[in-house]
Amino acid sequence: MKKVSIRHCGPIILASAISMVIAVSCTAVSPEKRSTDELATAVQSLVDSAIKAAPDTAPIHSAIVNVTSDDLQRDIAIVAGVTRPGTNNPATINSPFHIASITKPMTAVIILRMAERGAFGPAGIDTTLSSLGILSTDDINRLHRINGRSYGHEITLRHLLAHTHGMRDVLIDGPNALASDEPAAGSLVGTIFANLPDHMACLATDNCDTRNLPTGRNWTPFNPSGDDNGILNFYLSHDYGTNALFPPGTGFHYSDTGYVLLALVAERVAGAGFAEILQTEIFDPSGMANSWFFPTAEKRALPATTSVMEVYAGKLPLMTTGVSLSFDWGGGGVVATAGDLAAFADALISGRLLATEQSRDDIFSWTSQSRRGDPLENAYGLGVGYRHSGGFDLIGHSGAWGGFMSCEPVRKLCVTGTVNQAYANQGALVDAIFNLFAETEKPE
């Protein structure tokens, strides 16, 4: 097998709902001095160490790590644990898992592909949300207000893609408070977590239906007639829009709200469900044969013995206990395998998914995450995160359920997988894996 050293060193992108990008310091190690088997053993040791180091309050029960590189001609697959608690069904490299916010790059590509075909008119992604007729004038006005003035009619698709619209994150921010290390009280996820004791009590009670609780609802993006299960209905009914963070285009705030809206835009303009759109625009052209959109898929109701990996929030196995994970839609609703994520990353980096140079430039047009104009180090494009350090560039995204997809585009070195734990620091594991493949020589 061909052995070629990697000449890059730097950070790993992490873009979960709360933490966007985490830097990594580099230690020079030359992969040309190690065989693929030796590197695989080293990666296995890192995975074992991550599992052992996880706190008792947030144990890592399973992990999948996939390392691929076309230039290095290396493929490393490390797997630990079982798919669901109480089963003897071992996890495999082909076990699908909830990728959460790694869905965002896919949603961004969908919007860009539709814009290339003229779906939003001559303005493309600079078209305003209000001009598309997706929401009523009243709802547009209620989306975004500062000191009583509505800015909803100024929000463009580009603002939604880049998290520069100024709306709070309905999933983890509260109407009057931003998320910190935990979802804010009153946020959608905060409400779900607050109802977990009632959910568990319901499971132990005859004739109690958890679908009547926020924890068990099949969440949808929006119902114009009003629906407790609508994500945007939750946003509007809790007056999120009355206290927006900044006028559109003047700041950055990571927000799932925008990606719920983008998936709704795609559905209404294309006249198709988001599952079908993902299949046509992302899964098929990327060669993702083992991926699907969870909120509307029949596979959502698969029994506990299914091969889909369990998701933990601390010690609680969410899927086994029937907690609904349907609440993020276009911001996090995809289930995929590590191999499928690597295939998507390759299609994205190579430019195969986007037809025009303008679209390829747009998706990698980096905006500082700081609202105060800090240097362009922690940055975000359109659905994709970026970090530059020591001459090394990495792009990717991570997910709140422990998933990761991070790639060095020059060598097409990608690390994909999951630790299936909402409170895990998967960044430390991925950083360490990249360090195994790093050396001091800078790229040409």
N, C-alpha and C positions, 0 to 999 in steps of 0.2 A: 504494500500500500504506500502511495506517495506521501512523503512527510515534508511539509512546507511550513516554515515558522510564520507566526502571525506577528506583524510589526506594529501593533497598536496596543494602547493601554488606556483605560479610562473608566467611565461610569456605566452604570446600568440604569435604564429607565424604569421607574416605577410610577405608575399613574393610577392609583386606586382612588376611591371616592374621596379620601381624605389627604393622602400623601402622594404628591405628584412625581417628584424626581429625587432620587437619592444618589449621592456621589459615591465613588469608590476610589480608594487610594490603591496604587499599583505596586506590586512587588515583581521584579523582573524574574521571569521563569521562561525558559526556552522549551517550547513543546517539541522542537526538532530533536531534543535529547530524550524524549519519551515516546514509547510506542503507544498506539491507540489503546491497547489493553492496559498499559500502565496509567494512562489518563483516565480510563474508565474506572480503574480501582481507586484513583484519587477522588474522582467525582462521587463514587459510592461512599467513600469515607466522609466526604463533606455532607452528604445527605444523612448518613448515620449520625453525624455530630449535630446537625440541625434538629433532628428528631429528639436526641438526648437532651439538647439544650433548651427545648421548648418548655415553658413554665407549666406547672400542673394545672393552672387555670385556663390554659389554651394549648393543650397537647396536640402534637402533630401525629395523627393516626395513620396517614398514608401520604405518599409523595410520588410524583412522576416528573422525571427530568429527561429532556431530550436535547442533545447537543448535535447540531449539524453544521457542516461547512463544505460547500462545493469545492472551494479552492484547496482546502486541506484534505479533502477526500476522507473525512472522518464522520462517523455516526456513532454516538454514544447514547445508550438508553439505560436509565436507572429507575427502578420501580420498588416501592416498599408498601406493605400493608395490604388490606382487603378493601373491596369497593364499598361495603356497608358494614356497620357494626353487627355482630352476632351472626355473621355469615362466614363461610369458608371459601368465598369467591375472591381469589387473589386479584389484585390490581395488575394490569398489564400495560405495556406502552401504548396499547390501542384502546385503553379504557377512556371513554368520554367523560368530561368534567365541565362544570359550570365556569365559563371564562369571565363572567361579569363584564367589567369595563373594557376588556380587550375587544368587546363588540364595537366600541366607538370607532376605531379605524375602519371597520367594515361599513358602518353607517355613513361615515364620511365619504368613502369611495362610492357608495351608492348615489349619494347626492351629487357628487362630481360627475359621475357617468351620466346621470340624468341631465345635468346642466350641459354636458357636451352635446347631447342630442336635442337641446333646445327646449327641454321640458318646462323651464322657468322663464322663457322669453329671452330677449337679447341681453338683459342684464345678468343672466346666469345666476351665480351664487350671491351676487350683490342685489338680487331681487328682495324686496321687503316681504316679510311674512304676511303682513296685512293684505298685500296685493294678490295673494294666492287664494283668498276666500276660504281658508281652512278653518278659521275661527270668526265668530261674529265681531262686529265693530266693538260691542260692549266688552267681549272677552279680551280682545286686543288691548283695549284701554286699561283693563284690569291686570294685565300681565306685568306691567312695569310702570311704577309711579314713584316719583321723588318729590317730596314737598307738595303733593297734590297734583303735580303735572304728570301727564301720561307720556311715556316715551315708547309705548308698545308699537306704534306705527312706524318707528324708526329702525326697529330690529330687522336685520337682514339674515339670510341664510348663512352668510359668511360669519356674522356675529355668533350665531348658534353653533357653528362648526368649531370656532376658535375659542369658545368660552369668554367672549368679550361683550356679551349682551347685557350683563349686569343683573340678571335675575338670580335669586337665591336657588340653592340646590334643594328641591323639594324632598329628596331622599334623606339628606342628613342635616341640612340647616333647618332652624325653626323660623317662623315668620318674623321673629324679632331677635334671633340669636344665631350666630354661625357655629358650625360644628367645630369641635376641638379634637381630642383623642377619641371621643365617642359621638355618635349622632346626637344632635341637640334634642332636648325634650320638645315634643310637639311635632318633630319631623316625621315623615312617613315611616322611615326605618325605626326611629325612636319610638313611635307609636306601636309598631309591630313588636319590638323588643319589650316594651312595657306590658304588652298583653300576653307575653309568653307564659306567665303563671296561670292565667285564665285558660290559655290554650292547653296546657298540660292537664289542668283540672277537667277540662271538657273531654279530653281523651279518656279519662278515667270514669266518666259519667255516661250512663246509658242514655241513648237518644239525644245526645248533645252533638251538634254539628259545628265543627270548627270553621266552616265556611261563613258562619255568621259573625266571625271575629276578624279583625284586620289581619291576623296571622294566617288565616286560611282562605282569604279571598283570591279569586282569579282576577288579578288586576288587569285593566285595559288602559290604553293611553288616554281616552277622552270620550265622554258621552255628552253631546250637546244638550240633551234633555235633562241632564243631571243624573249622576250615578255614584253611589258610594264607592264603587270599585274603580272609578276613573282616576288615574294619577293626576292629570291636569285638573280634574274636578276637585281633588284634594287640595291642590295648590290654590285654586281660585276660592274655594269655600273657606279656607283658612287665611285668606287675605295676605298671601305671600307677596303679592305684587305691590302692596301699599308702601313697602319699605325696601325698594330696590337699592342696589349697592352703588351704582354709578350709571351715567348715561351710556347708551350703547356705543361701543367703539372706543371708550376712554379708559378702560381698565381690563383686568383679567380676574375671573373667579370661576374655578372649576365647578361645573354645575350640570348634573344629570337632566335638569329641566329642559335644557336646550336640545338634548338628544332624544328625549321623549317627543318633543315637538318635531324634530327632523324625521323620525320614523313615521309620524302622523302625516307629515308633508309628503313623504315618499308614497305612502299608501293612497292618499287622496288624489295625488297628481297622476300616479301610475294606474290607479283603478285596480289595485291588487293588494292582497294581504302582505304583511312584512315578511312572513315566512317564505312566500313565493318569490318575493323580490330578492331576498338574500340568496335563495337557491340559484336564481337566474344571474344575478349580478356579481355574486361573490363565490359561492360554493362551487358551482360548475366551472367557471373560468379559472379558478385557483386550484382545482383538483382536490377539493375538500369533500371526500366521499363519506365521511363519518361525522358530519356536523348538522345541526338543525336549530331552529328557533324554538326555544323552550315554552314561552308563554302560551302559544297556540297549538303546540304539537300534541298528538295523541300520546307520545312517549312521556309527557309530563306525568301521567298517572301510572307509570310502571311500578311494580311492587318493589319491596325492599331488596329482593334478591337480584335486581337488575344490575347490569354492568356499569351503570352511571355512578361516578364517584360521589360519596357522601360529602356534604358540606357541613362544617362545624362552626358554630359561634360559641367560642369557649369550649365548654364540655358538652354542649347540646348538639346532637346530630339533627340538623334541620329537616332534611328530606325524610328520614325515617319517622320522625314525629309529625310529619304532614304540614310543616310550615311552608307556605307558598313563597316561591322565589320568582314570581311573575311580575314584580313591581318595577322593573327597570326598563323593559321594552327595548327601544333602540339604543339605550345606553348600556345594556348589559344582559340581554336575553338569550345569548347563544350558548349552546353546548357543543364542545368540539374535543378532538383529541390533540395531543401534543404534536403529532405528525401533521395534522391538518393546520395547526397554527403555524408551523414551520413552512408549509406550502403556501399559506396566505402571505406570510412575511416575504417569502421569495417572490411571489407574484407582485406584491406591492413595491418592493425595493427595485425590482427589475423594470418596473414601469409597464408591465403587461396589462394591468387592470385599467389603466388610464390612457386614452387615445391621443390626447393633445399635450404639448409641452406646457401649455398654460396650466392645465390641471395638475401635472406633475410638479410644477413650480409651486402652485397654490398649496398643495397638501403638505409640502415641506417648507412653507414660509413661516418662519419661527417668530413667535410673539413672546416677549418676556412675560413670565408669570407674575412678576411684581406689578402692583398697581402704581408704583412710584418710580418706574423707569430704571430699575437696577440693571447692571450689565447683563447682556444676553448670555446667561449661563444656564439657568433653569428656564426652559422654554417649551412652547407647545405650538404645533402647527395646526392642521385641520384634522383633529381626531388622533394625532400622533404626537408623542412626547420626544424631546431631544435634550441631550446634555453634551457639552464640549469640555474636555479637560485633558491637558497634556498632549494635544494634537490628536486625540482619539474621539471619534463621534459614534454615538449609539442612538438608535431610534427604536421606539416600541411603545408598549403599554403594559399595564398590569391590572389585575382585577381584585376587587375587595374580598373575594372568597379564596384568595391565596394563589391565583394564577399569575403567570408571567410570560411575556413575549418580548425579547430584547435581542437586537441584531446589530452587528458591526457591518455596514453595507459594503465596504470595499472587499472584504474577504467572504462576505455572506456567511459570517459566523453567527448562528442564532442559538439562543437558549430558550426553550419553551417548556411549559409544564405547570405544575400546581403543587401546593402543600395542603390544599383543601381546609384551610383554617382562616376564619375572618380576622383573627387577632394575631396572626403570625407575621414575623418579619422575614418574608420571603426574599427581601432585598439582600440580606446578609448572605444567604445561600447563593443567589445568582451572582453577586459580586465576587464571591470566592471562586466560583466556577470560571468566570472570565479571567481572573488572575492566573488560573492554571495555564491559560492560553496566551499569556502576555509576555512581551520582552521589551527591552528598553529602546530598541531601534524605532524611530518615528516613521510614519508612512511617507512614501515618496510624494 
